[in-house]
Amino acid sequence: MVDILHKVGVEAPSPDRVYDALSTIDGLAGWWTTDTRGRSSVDGVIKFTFDSGFVDMKVLELQPGKRVLWLAVDGPEEWVGTKISFDLKQDGDYATVLFKHQGWREPTEFMHHCSTKWAAFLMSLKSLVETGKGAPHPNDIHVINSKH
């Protein structure tokens, strides 16, 4: 199994604003994809829709100001069964986000693409919290020669 790992510092007085952006439908729609709907509560399912498809995430864990954990239950075959976590901690004037997309069966070309996209979306999360404006899909950075 292989994982995608990223670390991002977000200028914020506490991890609470970052947590809100990770744990509410409006927050998620502000940095990942504008087409976000569902139930953001433990055992709830959130559907994230993009031009190229969708992914359904079951919420496994919500620890205010500390951790968000999802399980991909539908969507791209390579994602189903993987877990996505956001661990938060305060470091001075910054809330640190430790991101992990774990459980990939092998490092495919699609995984390389997703790693780059996750980095771009984490920068969107940072921008949302710091400035009030993120770059969610469909206004995200395109990393290949199509709308992905």
Number of C-alpha atoms within 10 A of each C-alpha: 9 12 18 19 15 15 14 17 18 25 20 19 13 19 23 17 18 26 24 16 20 24 23 18 20 15 22 24 20 25 28 28 23 20 19 21 18 15 17 20 15 14 14 13 20 23 21 22 19 17 11 9 9 15 18 22 28 23 22 18 16 18 12 14 20 16 20 21 22 24 22 23 19 16 16 14 11 17 23 17 17 19 21 22 19 21 18 24 17 19 15 11 12 16 24 22 25 16 22 18 24 18 17 18 14 11 13 11 9 11 19 12 13 17 17 15 18 19 17 20 21 23 18 22 28 25 18 22 22 15 10 11 14 25 23 22 23 16 13 18 15 14 13 8 6 7 14 16
